[in-house]
Amino acid sequence: MKFVSEDIIDAVIEELGDLEDGHYEKLMEDFAEAQPVVFAWLFSEQFDLLTEDEKGYLQYLCLIAWRSVTNVNGDIPEISEEQIGVAEEQNYELMDASTGSKFRDRLNVFFENTPQEDLLAFAEDAVLEDEDDPEALVTKEGREMIFIAVKTLVDACEAVSA
């Protein structure tokens, strides 16, 4: 898979921010049609520990990641449940083995061997944006799950594009 730069990610975020009513839903439908397994996974009970706002945010972040990947690489093959499962398991194992005392430090291991550093930085920034704000959209409990989910999507995109 070709490298997805911060400029591409920022352009997708800007594009989504400029959408008129109804167009966001159309993009989500396109995402669901192109990647039905990913979409089902994002709406699965696996994410029931997240708040409703966090679930919506996770879906938004994954839409940004997917659109960024496809803007650079064109359409990618459908991701399977197995590819999601393998990537997710590897990511949780990495997180569990990480010894950093702060959440940000625990993410360093993910940056060591990634071909998609900008997408990872996007996911990191998204979950840590308001980390000191008790009113933040992403709760302390939701950070890990959301980061791992976005990283899993990126890894699965890499796997089907290889």
C-alpha positions as CSV (number, residue, x, y, z in Angstrom):
1,M,0.0,0.0,0.0
2,K,1.3,3.5,-0.9
3,F,2.1,5.9,2.0
4,V,-0.8,8.0,3.1
5,S,0.6,11.4,4.1
6,E,-0.7,13.9,6.6
7,D,-1.7,16.2,3.8
8,I,-4.0,13.6,2.4
9,I,-5.6,13.0,5.8
10,D,-6.0,16.7,6.4
11,A,-7.7,17.1,3.0
12,V,-10.1,14.3,3.8
13,I,-10.9,15.9,7.2
14,E,-11.5,19.2,5.4
15,E,-13.7,17.5,2.8
16,L,-15.8,15.9,5.5
17,G,-16.1,19.2,7.4
18,D,-17.4,21.0,4.3
19,L,-20.1,18.4,3.5
20,E,-23.7,19.5,3.2
21,D,-26.5,17.7,5.1
22,G,-27.0,14.1,3.9
23,H,-23.6,13.8,2.2
24,Y,-21.8,12.4,5.2
25,E,-24.4,9.6,5.4
26,K,-23.8,8.9,1.7
27,L,-20.0,8.5,2.4
28,M,-20.8,6.2,5.2
29,E,-23.0,4.1,2.9
30,D,-20.2,4.0,0.4
31,F,-17.9,2.8,3.1
32,A,-20.4,0.1,4.2
33,E,-20.8,-1.0,0.6
34,A,-17.0,-1.2,-0.1
35,Q,-16.1,-2.7,3.3
36,P,-19.2,-4.5,4.7
37,V,-17.2,-6.6,7.2
38,V,-15.3,-3.6,8.5
39,F,-18.6,-1.7,8.8
40,A,-20.3,-4.5,10.7
41,W,-17.3,-4.8,13.0
42,L,-17.5,-1.0,13.8
43,F,-21.1,-1.4,14.7
44,S,-20.6,-4.6,16.7
45,E,-21.2,-5.2,20.4
46,Q,-17.4,-5.3,20.7
47,F,-17.5,-1.5,21.1
48,D,-20.4,-1.5,23.6
49,L,-18.0,-0.2,26.3
50,L,-17.6,3.1,24.4
51,T,-20.0,5.9,25.0
52,E,-22.4,6.7,22.1
53,D,-20.4,9.7,21.2
54,E,-17.2,7.7,21.2
55,K,-18.8,5.1,18.9
56,G,-19.7,7.8,16.5
57,Y,-16.3,9.3,16.7
58,L,-14.7,5.9,16.1
59,Q,-16.8,5.5,13.0
60,Y,-15.9,9.0,11.8
61,L,-12.1,8.3,12.4
62,C,-12.3,5.0,10.5
63,L,-14.1,6.8,7.6
64,I,-11.3,9.3,7.5
65,A,-8.7,6.6,7.5
66,W,-10.5,4.5,4.8
67,R,-11.0,7.5,2.5
68,S,-7.4,8.6,3.0
69,V,-6.2,5.1,2.0
70,T,-8.5,4.9,-1.0
71,N,-7.7,8.5,-2.1
72,V,-4.0,7.4,-2.4
73,N,-4.4,3.7,-3.4
74,G,-7.7,3.6,-5.2
75,D,-10.2,1.0,-4.3
76,I,-8.8,-1.7,-2.1
77,P,-10.1,-5.3,-1.9
78,E,-12.7,-6.2,0.7
79,I,-11.3,-6.8,4.2
80,S,-12.2,-10.1,5.8
81,E,-13.2,-10.9,9.3
82,E,-10.1,-13.0,9.7
83,Q,-7.9,-10.0,8.6
84,I,-9.5,-7.8,11.2
85,G,-9.2,-10.4,13.9
86,V,-5.5,-11.1,13.2
87,A,-4.6,-7.4,13.1
88,E,-6.6,-6.6,16.2
89,E,-5.1,-9.5,18.2
90,Q,-1.6,-8.4,17.2
91,N,-2.3,-4.8,18.2
92,Y,-3.7,-5.7,21.6
93,E,-0.7,-8.0,22.2
94,L,1.6,-5.0,21.4
95,M,-0.4,-2.7,23.7
96,D,-0.4,-5.3,26.5
97,A,3.4,-5.7,26.2
98,S,4.1,-2.0,26.1
99,T,5.5,-0.7,29.4
100,G,5.1,3.0,29.2
101,S,3.6,4.7,32.3
102,K,1.6,7.2,30.2
103,F,-0.8,6.2,27.4
104,R,1.2,8.3,24.9
105,D,4.3,6.4,25.9
106,R,2.6,3.0,25.5
107,L,1.9,3.9,21.8
108,N,5.6,4.3,20.9
109,V,5.9,0.6,20.1
110,F,3.3,1.0,17.3
111,F,5.4,3.5,15.5
112,E,8.6,1.4,15.4
113,N,7.7,-0.8,12.4
114,T,4.8,0.9,10.7
115,P,4.8,1.9,7.0
116,Q,1.9,4.3,7.8
117,E,3.3,6.6,10.4
118,D,1.0,9.5,9.5
119,L,-2.2,7.5,9.8
120,L,-1.0,6.3,13.2
121,A,-0.1,9.8,14.3
122,F,-3.7,10.8,13.2
123,A,-5.1,8.0,15.4
124,E,-2.9,9.0,18.3
125,D,-3.8,12.7,18.0
126,A,-7.5,11.8,17.7
127,V,-7.6,10.0,21.0
128,L,-5.2,12.3,22.9
129,E,-6.4,15.6,21.6
130,D,-8.1,16.7,24.9
131,E,-6.5,14.2,27.2
132,D,-6.4,16.6,30.2
133,D,-10.0,17.8,29.7
134,P,-12.4,15.9,32.0
135,E,-15.1,16.8,29.5
136,A,-13.2,15.3,26.5
137,L,-15.1,13.3,23.9
138,V,-12.8,10.3,24.3
139,T,-12.7,9.0,27.8
140,K,-9.6,7.6,29.4
141,E,-11.2,4.2,29.1
142,G,-12.0,4.6,25.4
143,R,-8.6,5.8,24.2
144,E,-7.0,2.3,23.9
145,M,-10.1,0.8,22.2
146,I,-10.4,3.6,19.7
147,F,-6.7,3.8,18.9
148,I,-6.5,0.0,18.4
149,A,-9.6,0.0,16.2
150,V,-8.2,2.6,13.8
151,K,-4.8,0.9,13.8
152,T,-6.5,-2.4,13.1
153,L,-8.3,-0.9,10.1
154,V,-5.0,0.5,8.8
155,D,-3.3,-2.8,9.2
156,A,-6.1,-4.7,7.5
157,C,-5.9,-2.2,4.6
158,E,-2.2,-3.0,4.4
159,A,-2.9,-6.7,4.4
160,V,-5.4,-6.7,1.5
161,S,-3.2,-4.3,-0.5
162,A,0.0,-6.4,-0.2
